[in-house]
């Protein structure tokens, strides 16, 4: 078996055996791995003049991978976070390939040595209570579309469901009588139940009892009874945000995406005094550390901590540098 056949076979086995069979990865997990290699093959064909089916294992060396990562940032204007995600997919394949091609371990180890790039971790963006109330009130509930959008926005803001989780919801996922809650399948195919407030239950009951253009089990369908796409939800959210910008000056320079609704749900829980471990369970986070970003973004929590401290008894003064070498180090 030549090296061209070896590479093609290894890549197929990586997706079928490692991701699908061994890790039981979902379609959402496989998609970024697939897209990474599509982009890599396009770059390799442009750089080396070889179609993907003609690539050899030696072709995918550290110089090509490094140039590909630079191209993502310079030509496609991807950020460091996206670059790191692409590198993670490539490194995962290299770990797999080392097991089946031990003679080329040194080749793959050079690729595995490419470091991740550090990037600025910005504070999460979220909506305030005033902005949330304005957004929920924005849809025209005298129309079918307005009632659907009102129920969708209220559920998203109260539960913190991910965009993919909202799209996949069916009517049977709701329990609205005893212990009302919504069930969903989140990341890693983990099922979780999120309780619902009385207000959300009342809105959802009215929505389910209302007339529908098409018979469907989709909770938030289109006119044709199909699930809303990610683009459709982003569009309707943008429409309502643009509508309320005139009355909410705080939204003037704020970018609101469906994920911001998830952040807003977490911040509402944190503001109510809910422990971060409970918020992690609520949102379906794999680790409590992921939830810590909301604590960092909660300015009121920091101000309350500051109010409990005693001011230091210090006097104002000017810094005077001493040694010339220390002055030089201070300029670095």
C-alpha positions as CSV (number, residue, x, y, z in Angstrom):
1,X,0.0,0.0,0.0
2,X,1.5,3.3,-1.1
3,X,1.6,6.4,1.1
4,X,-1.3,8.0,-0.9
5,X,-3.6,5.1,-0.1
6,X,-2.4,5.0,3.5
7,X,-3.4,8.6,4.0
8,X,-6.8,8.3,2.5
9,X,-7.5,5.1,4.4
10,X,-6.3,6.6,7.7
11,X,-8.5,9.6,7.3
12,X,-11.6,7.5,6.5
13,X,-10.8,5.3,9.5
14,X,-10.4,8.4,11.7
15,X,-13.9,9.6,10.9
16,X,-15.6,6.2,10.9
17,X,-13.8,4.3,13.6
18,X,-12.5,7.0,16.0
19,X,-15.2,9.6,15.8
20,X,-18.4,7.6,15.0
21,X,-17.8,4.2,16.4
22,X,-15.4,4.7,19.3
23,X,-16.4,8.2,20.5
24,X,-20.0,8.0,19.3
25,X,-19.6,11.6,18.2
26,X,-22.7,13.4,17.0
27,X,-23.1,15.2,13.7
28,X,-22.5,18.5,15.4
29,X,-19.2,17.3,16.7
30,X,-18.1,15.7,13.4
31,X,-18.9,18.8,11.3
32,X,-16.0,21.0,12.5
33,X,-13.5,18.1,12.0
34,X,-14.9,17.6,8.5
35,X,-14.8,21.3,7.6
36,X,-11.2,21.6,8.9
37,X,-9.9,18.9,6.5
38,X,-12.0,20.4,3.6
39,X,-10.2,23.7,4.2
40,X,-6.8,22.0,4.6
41,X,-7.3,20.1,1.3
42,X,-8.3,23.3,-0.5
43,X,-5.1,25.0,0.8
44,X,-2.9,22.0,-0.1
45,X,-4.3,21.9,-3.6
46,X,-3.6,25.6,-4.1
47,X,-0.1,25.3,-2.5
48,X,1.1,21.9,-3.7
49,X,-1.0,21.6,-6.9
50,X,-2.3,18.2,-5.8
51,X,-5.9,17.2,-5.4
52,X,-6.9,15.6,-2.1
53,X,-6.9,12.1,-3.4
54,X,-3.3,12.4,-4.5
55,X,-1.9,13.7,-1.2
56,X,0.7,11.6,0.5
57,X,1.4,11.5,4.3
58,X,4.7,13.3,3.9
59,X,2.9,16.2,2.1
60,X,1.1,17.0,5.4
61,X,4.2,18.2,7.2
62,X,4.7,20.8,9.8
63,X,5.5,23.5,7.3
64,X,2.2,23.0,5.3
65,X,0.1,22.9,8.5
66,X,1.8,26.0,9.8
67,X,1.2,27.8,6.5
68,X,-2.4,26.7,6.6
69,X,-3.0,28.0,10.1
70,X,-1.4,31.4,9.0
71,X,-3.6,31.5,6.0
72,X,-6.7,31.0,8.2
73,X,-5.8,34.2,10.1
74,X,-4.4,36.3,7.3
75,X,-6.6,35.4,4.3
76,X,-9.8,34.2,5.9
77,X,-9.6,36.7,8.8
78,X,-10.2,33.9,11.4
79,X,-9.4,34.7,15.0
80,X,-7.1,32.8,17.2
81,X,-10.0,30.8,18.7
82,X,-11.0,29.4,15.3
83,X,-7.3,28.7,14.4
84,X,-7.0,26.7,17.6
85,X,-10.1,24.7,16.8
86,X,-8.8,23.8,13.4
87,X,-5.5,22.8,15.0
88,X,-7.3,20.6,17.5
89,X,-8.9,18.6,14.7
90,X,-5.6,18.1,13.0
91,X,-3.9,17.1,16.2
92,X,-6.6,14.6,16.9
93,X,-6.0,12.9,13.6
94,X,-2.3,12.9,14.2
95,X,-2.7,11.1,17.5
96,X,-4.9,8.5,15.7
97,X,-2.4,8.1,12.9
98,X,0.5,7.5,15.3
99,X,-1.2,4.3,16.4
100,X,-1.5,2.8,12.9
101,X,1.7,4.3,11.4
102,X,4.3,4.1,14.2
103,X,7.1,4.4,11.7
104,X,5.9,8.0,11.0
105,X,5.5,9.0,14.7
106,X,8.3,11.5,14.5
107,X,6.6,13.2,11.5
108,X,3.3,13.5,13.4
109,X,5.0,14.6,16.6
110,X,6.4,17.7,14.8
111,X,2.8,18.6,13.9
112,X,1.6,17.9,17.4
113,X,4.3,20.3,18.7
114,X,2.7,23.3,17.0
115,X,1.4,25.4,19.9
116,X,-2.0,26.8,20.4
117,X,-2.2,30.5,20.1
118,X,-3.2,32.6,23.1
119,X,-6.1,35.0,22.6
120,X,-7.9,37.7,24.5
121,X,-10.7,36.3,26.6
122,X,-13.5,38.9,26.4
123,X,-16.2,39.2,29.1
124,X,-19.4,37.5,28.0
125,X,-22.1,39.8,26.6
126,X,-25.6,39.5,28.2
127,X,-28.9,41.4,28.4
128,X,-30.0,43.3,31.4
129,X,-33.4,42.8,33.0
130,X,-34.8,45.9,31.2
131,X,-33.5,44.7,27.9
132,X,-34.9,41.2,28.4
133,X,-38.4,42.6,29.2
134,X,-38.3,44.8,26.1
135,X,-37.2,41.9,23.9
136,X,-39.9,39.6,25.1
137,X,-42.5,42.2,24.6
138,X,-41.4,43.1,21.1
139,X,-43.2,40.3,19.0
140,X,-46.8,41.2,17.9
141,X,-48.8,38.5,19.7
142,X,-51.9,39.2,17.6
143,X,-50.3,37.1,14.8
144,X,-49.3,33.5,14.7
145,X,-45.6,34.4,14.0
146,X,-45.6,36.8,16.8
147,X,-46.9,34.3,19.3
148,X,-44.3,31.7,18.1
149,X,-41.5,34.2,18.4
150,X,-42.7,35.4,21.8
151,X,-42.8,31.8,23.2
152,X,-39.4,31.0,21.6
153,X,-37.7,34.0,23.1
154,X,-39.2,33.5,26.5
155,X,-38.2,29.9,26.6
156,X,-34.6,30.7,25.4
157,X,-34.2,33.4,28.0
158,X,-35.6,31.4,30.9
159,X,-33.9,28.1,30.2
160,X,-30.6,29.1,28.5
161,X,-30.9,26.4,25.8
162,X,-28.3,26.4,23.1
163,X,-29.4,27.3,19.6
164,X,-29.1,23.7,18.3
165,X,-31.2,22.5,21.3
166,X,-34.0,25.1,20.6
167,X,-34.1,24.0,16.9
168,X,-34.4,20.3,17.7
169,X,-37.2,20.7,20.3
170,X,-40.4,18.7,19.8
171,X,-43.7,19.1,21.6
172,X,-43.3,15.9,23.6
173,X,-40.1,17.5,25.1
174,X,-42.4,19.7,27.3
175,X,-44.0,18.6,30.6
176,X,-46.4,21.4,31.6
177,X,-48.5,19.9,34.4
178,X,-46.7,18.4,37.4
179,X,-43.1,19.7,37.9
180,X,-43.1,21.5,34.5
181,X,-39.8,21.2,32.6
182,X,-38.3,20.8,29.2
183,X,-36.1,17.9,28.1
184,X,-33.3,18.3,25.5
185,X,-30.3,16.5,24.2
186,X,-27.3,18.7,24.6
187,X,-23.6,18.4,23.8
188,X,-22.1,15.0,24.0
189,X,-25.6,13.5,23.6
190,X,-26.3,14.3,27.3
191,X,-30.0,14.6,28.2
192,X,-31.0,17.2,30.7
193,X,-34.2,18.6,32.2
194,X,-34.7,22.3,32.8
195,X,-37.5,23.5,35.1
196,X,-40.0,26.1,33.8
197,X,-41.5,29.1,35.5
198,X,-45.2,29.7,35.8
199,X,-45.0,32.5,33.3
200,X,-43.2,30.4,30.7
201,X,-45.7,27.5,31.3
202,X,-48.7,29.8,30.7
203,X,-47.2,31.1,27.5
204,X,-46.3,27.6,26.2
205,X,-49.7,26.2,27.0
206,X,-51.4,29.1,25.1
207,X,-49.0,28.5,22.2
208,X,-49.7,24.8,22.0
209,X,-53.5,25.3,22.1
210,X,-53.4,27.9,19.4
211,X,-54.1,27.1,15.7
212,X,-51.2,26.1,13.5
213,X,-50.8,26.4,9.7
214,X,-49.5,22.8,9.4
215,X,-49.9,19.7,11.6
216,X,-46.4,19.1,13.1
217,X,-44.7,17.9,16.3
218,X,-42.0,20.6,16.0
219,X,-42.3,23.0,18.9
220,X,-41.4,26.2,17.0
221,X,-42.1,25.4,13.3
222,X,-42.0,27.4,10.1
223,X,-45.2,28.0,8.1
224,X,-44.5,24.6,6.4
225,X,-44.3,22.8,9.7
226,X,-40.5,22.3,9.5
227,X,-38.0,23.2,12.3
228,X,-36.6,26.7,12.2
229,X,-33.0,26.9,10.9
230,X,-30.2,28.6,12.8
231,X,-30.3,31.5,10.3
232,X,-34.0,31.9,10.7
233,X,-33.7,32.3,14.5
234,X,-30.8,34.7,14.1
235,X,-32.8,36.7,11.7
236,X,-35.9,37.0,13.9
237,X,-33.7,37.9,16.9
238,X,-32.0,40.6,14.9
239,X,-35.4,41.9,13.8
240,X,-36.7,42.4,17.3
241,X,-33.4,43.8,18.6
242,X,-33.5,46.4,15.8
243,X,-37.1,47.2,16.8
244,X,-36.3,47.9,20.4
245,X,-33.0,49.7,20.0
246,X,-34.9,53.0,19.7
247,X,-36.4,52.6,23.2
248,X,-33.3,50.8,24.7
249,X,-30.3,53.1,24.4
250,X,-28.1,50.4,26.1
251,X,-28.6,48.2,23.0
252,X,-27.2,50.8,20.6
253,X,-23.7,49.3,20.5
254,X,-24.5,45.8,21.8
255,X,-24.3,42.8,19.4
256,X,-27.0,40.3,20.4
257,X,-26.8,36.7,19.1
258,X,-28.8,33.6,20.1
259,X,-25.9,32.6,22.4
260,X,-26.3,36.0,24.2
261,X,-29.7,34.8,25.3
262,X,-28.0,31.8,26.9
263,X,-25.6,34.1,28.7
264,X,-28.5,36.3,29.8
265,X,-30.3,33.3,31.4
266,X,-27.1,32.4,33.3
267,X,-26.6,35.9,34.5
268,X,-30.2,36.1,35.7
269,X,-29.6,33.0,37.8
270,X,-26.3,34.3,39.2
271,X,-28.0,37.6,40.1
272,X,-30.7,35.7,41.9
273,X,-28.0,34.1,44.1
274,X,-27.9,30.6,42.5
275,X,-24.6,28.8,43.0
276,X,-22.3,28.4,40.0
277,X,-22.4,24.5,40.3
278,X,-26.2,24.6,39.9
279,X,-25.9,27.0,36.9
280,X,-23.5,24.5,35.3
281,X,-26.1,21.8,35.7
282,X,-28.8,24.1,34.4
283,X,-26.8,25.0,31.2
284,X,-25.4,21.5,30.7
285,X,-21.8,22.5,31.1
286,X,-19.2,19.7,31.2
287,X,-17.2,21.5,33.9
288,X,-18.0,24.1,36.5
289,X,-15.0,26.0,35.3
290,X,-16.9,26.9,32.1
291,X,-19.5,28.7,34.3
292,X,-16.9,30.8,36.0
293,X,-16.9,33.3,33.1
294,X,-20.3,34.6,34.3
295,X,-18.9,35.4,37.7
296,X,-16.1,37.4,36.1
297,X,-18.7,39.3,34.0
298,X,-21.0,40.1,37.0
299,X,-19.9,43.6,38.0
300,X,-22.5,43.9,40.7
301,X,-21.1,40.8,42.4
302,X,-17.6,42.4,42.4
303,X,-18.9,45.7,43.7
304,X,-20.7,43.9,46.5
305,X,-17.4,42.2,47.4
306,X,-15.6,45.5,47.3
307,X,-18.2,47.1,49.7
308,X,-17.3,44.4,52.3
309,X,-13.6,45.4,52.3
310,X,-11.9,48.1,54.3
311,X,-9.9,50.8,52.5
312,X,-6.2,50.7,52.9
313,X,-4.6,53.5,54.9
314,X,-2.2,54.7,52.2
315,X,-0.8,58.1,51.4
316,X,-0.3,59.5,47.8
317,X,3.2,59.7,46.5
318,X,5.4,59.5,43.4
319,X,7.5,56.6,42.3
320,X,11.2,57.3,42.0
321,X,13.3,54.8,40.1
322,X,16.6,53.9,41.5
323,X,19.2,51.8,39.6
324,X,19.6,52.5,35.9
325,X,19.2,48.8,35.1
326,X,15.9,48.7,37.0
327,X,14.8,51.7,35.0
328,X,15.6,49.9,31.8
329,X,13.6,46.8,32.9
330,X,10.7,49.1,33.8
331,X,10.5,50.2,30.2
332,X,10.0,46.7,28.8
